[in-house]
Amino acid sequence: MGFPESTRREFVKTGSAALAATAVSWNARSYADILGANDRVRVGVVGCGDRMKGALIPAFLQHSKEMNFEFVAVSDIWNRRREEGAAYIEKLGGGKIDAVRNNDELYARKDVDAVLVATADFQHALHGVGAVEAGRDAYVEKPTAHTMDDARKFLAAVKKTGKIVQVGTQRRSTPSYQKAAEYIKSGQFGDIVMVEMTWNVNQPGRWRRPDVVPLLKEEDTDWKRYLLNRPHVPFDARKYLEFRLFWPYSSGIPDQWLVHQIDTVHWFTGLPHPRSVVANGGIYLWKDGRQNWDTMTAVFDYGPLDDPTKGFQVQYTSRFTNSAGGVKELYYSNGGMIDMDKQTVTSTGGLSARFAAEMGMKPNLLSSFSFVEHAEAASTAADTGADPQTSANMRNWMESVRSRKTPNAPIEAGYSHSIALCMNVAAIQTGQKVTFDDKTQQVMVGGKVYA
């Protein structure tokens, strides 16, 4: 049946107030109540590539003065990037920055309290382990891990050390997504019956670095450190700089785009991982030596493990070859739809009076409203050029470092999206239906553990 207007108004009113309360900046007295809150937090940069320079550094500097954080060093195994990274931070007003050759040198310093990690996809988990075991809090870009072994190591290290780790799934710090999570969990949306997600671009150069690849020479970096726990192969500048095109350094579409969107499914529903995954796709157009697909469709089955009659599907499609459809996140219930692209709830597709009457039922049509109607005041991101979602996530991490409270995107969220990611990778590589064993925390294919 339809939901009364009073219910909609009350949700918008109370939900917005709650979000504004959590998102509002802490004042100086709030910080003073926390032991050591007035001490400056000194931060190191681990990996100074495009994501770090284009998003994390600007987001950090947006809040660093107020939060009393500062950059002190840049660690990158490529001499060109560490030197350019230090100069870039200094140019943006970040103060004098030291450039160090690797993380061993970074963690040997006494003036590094925390780090930002934005390295190659496959390195995130192990660099996160290194940070927390060295006694540092960390902001670690997604994906958390695309192998379960790495995911388990990172989760265990954070649990053991108690360090503050924020995962780079920044939707969790975005007011409209927070409102959507609250709305679904309130029960007003009804049971989710289907989720459709897309991430489409038409970019032959996406993740390519043709101008930079010729600049990288083996003698200017540390190839062994780059590979970490991956099998040794001869130096390859493309696998270093265009890693998202090559397995086992990335799975491409799942590593980069799926994890952002599938993370919202776990968040909104409280389900820790899919029950099963199947996938199909290929390299249909951009035949440039890449190993990872340029087109993928995957279907995820979610629901209680002990009741296969309950649940829903997530249909995920992504392509590099045509941008129609763009980025979409559509949640369906029997009463209507949530469109996270438009950030709205509507009765689209809900059970109408005509078809309900045929079965002696009452219509079920959701009241329409926008998640951003009253949420703008809850945004913490000022108009300074930084991406608002990343800025809000960075701010939340800084506040968590101060308060020692769990951040919006904790390691558990990263572990959950890693399970979905690892299942997706196994489905790609085997062409089979993939499941997950909760007891052993292992990805399963055909009843056997998938390594």
N, C-alpha and C positions, 0 to 999 in steps of 0.2 A: 504494500500500500504506500501511498505518497507520504512524505514526511512533512509535518506542519511547519508553517513559516516561522513560528515562534522557536522551534527547535533549531532551525537554520540560523536565526538571529542570535540565539543564545550561544551556539557553537562559535560563530564568528566573533562575538563579543568576548567570551571567556578565553577562546583559543588565542586571539590576538593579544589579549592582556598578558596571558602566560608567556607568550613568545617574547613580547616586549620586555617583560621582567627578566627573562633569562638572557636576552641579547644586549640589554643596556650595558654600557661601559661601567666598570667598577670605578668608584671614586677613590681618592687618595686614602681616606680613612679605612675603606674596605681592605686595601692593600696593607695598611699599617697594622691591621689586626692579625696578619699572618706573619709568623716568625721568619725573618729574613726577607720579607717581601720588598724591602727598599734596596736590597742588594742588586746590583746590575747583573743581568744574565748575559753571559758572553757566549756567542754562538759561532760555530764553524760551519762552513759550506762543504758538503761532500758531493762532488760532481757538479761542474759548472757548465752544463750544456744549455740547450734551448729552453727547457722547462724551468730550470733554475733561474736563468736570466730573464726569461719572458714573463714569469708568473710568481715564483716563490720569493725572489729577492724584492721585487716591487711591493708585494703583499706584506712582507716582513718590515720593510722600511716605512710603510704606511703607519704602522703601529709602534715601531721600536722606541720612539722618543717618549711617548706617553707611558708605555709599558716598562721602560727602562731596560731594554734589550739592546745589544750591539753586536755587530759582526767583528770578529777578530782575525779569522784566517779562512783561506780557501784551500781545500785539498782536492787535487785532480792529478791523475797519473800522466796526463798529456801536458807537457810544459806550456804549450800554446794556450790551452784553456785555463790553466790555473793563473797564468800571468794576465790574460785578458779578463778573467773573472775578478781578480783583485782590483784591476784598474776600473772595471765597470762599477763595482760597489763604491769605490772611492769617488768616481764621477757623480754618482747619485747622492753623494753626501753621507756615505756610510762610514767615513773615517779611514784611518790608516789600516790597511789589511795586509797580513802576511800571506805569502803563497808557499804551501808545503807540498812535498812530492807524493805523499800517500797518507793513509789513515793512521799508520803506525806513528808517523811523525806528528800527526794532528793530536792523537790521544796521549802522546807523551808530554804535551803542553799542559801547564797548570792553569791556563787562563781560558779553557774551553769547558763550559757547563752543559751545553746542548748543541745539537747539530740539525741541519736541514739536509736530507738525503734525496737527491734526484739523479740517479745514475741509470744505467741500462736496466731494462725490465727485469732480467734474470738476477740482477745483483741486489735488488732492494732488500730481500729478506736477510741475506748474509751481512749486508752493510748495516741493517738494523740490529742484528745480533751483535755485531762488533761494537756498535754505539752503546747499547745498554750494558753490555758486559764491561765496557770501559767506564761505566758509571755516568753516562750522559743520557739526558732526555733527548727525544728525537721526533722530528716531523719527517715521515717517510712516505715518499710518493707511491701511488699505486702503479701496477698491481702489487699486492703484498708478496705473492709467490705463485709460480705456475708449476711447481712440483710440491707434492705433499711433504716430502722430507724437509725441504726448506721452510715450508709453512709451519710445520710442527716445531722446528728448531727456533724459529722466531717467537712463536707463541710461548714456548717454554722459557725462553730467555727473558721475555718481558715479565712473565709471572714470577720468575725467580728473583729478578732484580727489583721489581716494583717501580721501574722507571716510567715516566710519562711518555707514551707514544701516540701520536696522532697519525692516522692513515690519510692519504691524500684523496679520499672520496668526499669531496667538498660539498656534495648535495646535503650531507648531514648537518651542515652549518647554515643552510639556506632557509630562511623563514617560510617560504611557500612550501617547501618539502617537509619542513617540520609540521606545518599545519595539516598537510595531507596525511602524514603519519598519524597525527592525533585524531584526525577525522575517521580514518579507517579503523583504528584501534578502538574508537568509541562505539563501533558497531552500526553507526548510522548509514554507512555505505552499503552494508550487507556483505555476504560472502563474496569474495573474489571468484569469478568463474572463468576469467581469461585475462591475459596480459599480452599486449602486442608492443614490441619495441623495435625500432629501426635506427640505424646510423649510416646514412648514405652520403657519399661525396662523389665528385667527379674530378679527381685530382691525380693524374699520373705521377706527379712529383711528391705526393704525400709520403713522408718518411724517407725520401731520397735526399742525398746531400752531394750532388754532382760537383758543386764548386768547392766543397770542403774535403772530400775524399782524397784528391791528389795532394793535399797539404800534409796529411798524416803520414809520418815515417816511423818505422818500427823503433828506430833508435831514440825517438822523441817521446816514447811512452813506455809502459811496462805491460807487455802483452800477457805475461804469466799472471800478474795481478788482475788483469782484465778478465781472464777466463775463470778465475776463482775455482769452483768445483765442477766446471764443465770440462769435457774431454779436451785434451790438448790437440790443437790443429795449427798449421802454419799461420803466421800473421796475415790478416786480411782486413784492409782499411774499411771495406764495405761492411763487414760483420761488426766492426767497431762503431762506425758512425751511422750505418743504416741497419742497425741490429733488429729493428722491428720487422724487417723483411725476412729474417733468417731464424729458423729453429736450430739450436735450443736457447737462443738468446732472447727470443720473444715468440709468441704465437700470432702476433699481429693483431687482427681484429679482436679476438677475445681478450688478450692482455690489455689492450689500450681502451677499447670502447665498451665491451660487454661488462667489465667489472663495475664501471660507474653505474650502469643501469640495473644490473642484476642485484647490486647492493641495495637498491631501494626496495626490491622485492623482499629481501631478508628483513630489512628494517621495518617495512610497513606490516609484515605478517608475523614476525617473530620466528619464522621458520629458518633453521640454520643452514640448510642446503637443499638442493633438488633431490627428489627420489630417483630420477633417471634423466639421462640426456642422450639425444641423438643429433647428428649433424651431417650436413652435406654441403659441398661447394667446390671451389677450385680456382685456378689461375686462368681466367677466361679471356682476359684482354691484355693486361700489362705484363708482357713476357720479357722482363728485364733482368732475369737471373734470380728473381726472388723465389723463396721457398714457401712463404706463407700466402694463403689464399687472398685473392682480391675480391672474392664474393663468398658469403657464407649464410646459410640458414641453419639455425639450431632450434630444437624444441626441448624445453625443460618441463618436467612433470614435478609439481610441488604438492605437498599435503602431508597429513599424518602418516608416519611410517607403518603404524599398526592398523590403518583403515584406508585401503586403496579406493574405497567408494567416495571418499571425500578429497577434494583438492582442485587443482586448476592447472592449465598449461601456460607457459610463457613461450611465445613464438618470437624468436629473435632473428632479424635479417639485417645484413650489412653489405654494402658494396662500395667499391672505389670507382665504378665505371659509369654511374649515372646518379645524379644527386636528388632526383625526384623523391619526395617523401621526407627528406632531411632527417632530423633527429626527432623521434617520437617516443613517448611513453604513455600508453593508453591502458588504463585499468578498467575492467568491466565487472559489474555486478548485475543481478537480475533487474535492478531498478534504474540503471543508467551507467554513466561513464565518468571517469576522472581523466582529464587530458592535462598531463604535466607540462606539455609544450605551451598550451594556453593558460595553464594553472587554474583550471575551472572544473566544477562539478556540474553535470547536466543530466537530463533524463534520457539522453540519446540511447536508443536501443532498449529502453526499459519496457516492462510488461504493460502494454496498453489495455484500456478497458475492453476493447473489442476482443482481443485474444484471451484475456483473463476470463471474460464471461463465458467463453466456450467451454471452460473447464469448471465453471462455478466458483471462480476465484475472484479476488479483488485486484484492481490494478496496482502496480508497484512502480511509481515514477518519482525519482529523486527531485527535490527542489534544487534549482540552479543557483550557484553563487561562485564567486572567485576567491581563491586562496590569498590573493594579494589585495583584496578590498581594503582591509584594515591592517595589513602586515607591514606596510612600508616603513612605519616608525620603528619596527623591530630590527631593521637592517643596520648592521654596524659598519658597513663599507661606505666610506666617503667617496666622492667623485674625484679621484686622484689618478685615474688611469689603470689602477690595479683591478684585476678581475674580481667582481664582488663576491662570488662564491669562494674563491681561493682566499681572498682577503678575510672573509668571515671565519673560514676554517683555521687560518693562521692565527687570527685573534683568539679564537677559542683555545688553540694549543698554548698560546702564551699565558692565558688566564689559568689554564690547567697546570702549567709548570709552576705558576705562583701558588695556586691553591692546593695542588696535589690531588685534585678531583679528577675523575675519569673524563676524558675529552669526548666530544661528540662522535668522533670516528675512531674508536679504540681498536686495539689489536684483535679483539674478538670479531669485530666487523671485517677486518682484513682477512682473518682466518676463514670466515664464512665465504667471502667472495673468492678466496683461493680454492676452496673446495669446488665451487661451481666452475671456476676457471679450469682446474685440473680435470674435472669430468668432461668439460667441453673439449679440451686438448685430446683426451683419450678417445673421445668420439670421432674427432677429426682424423686421428692417426690410425684408428682401427676400422672405422666405418660401422661399428657395432653399437648396440645399446649399452650405456654405461650406468652403473649404480654406485652406491657408496655404503661401506660397512661402518656403522656407527661405533661398534665395539672396538674395531682395530684402527679406525680413522684412516681407512685405505680406499682408494678408487678401485672398483671392481669391473672387470670385463669378462663375460662368459664364466662367471663364478671364480675367476682367478684375480689375484692382485695385479694391478697394472702399475708397473714401475715408472 
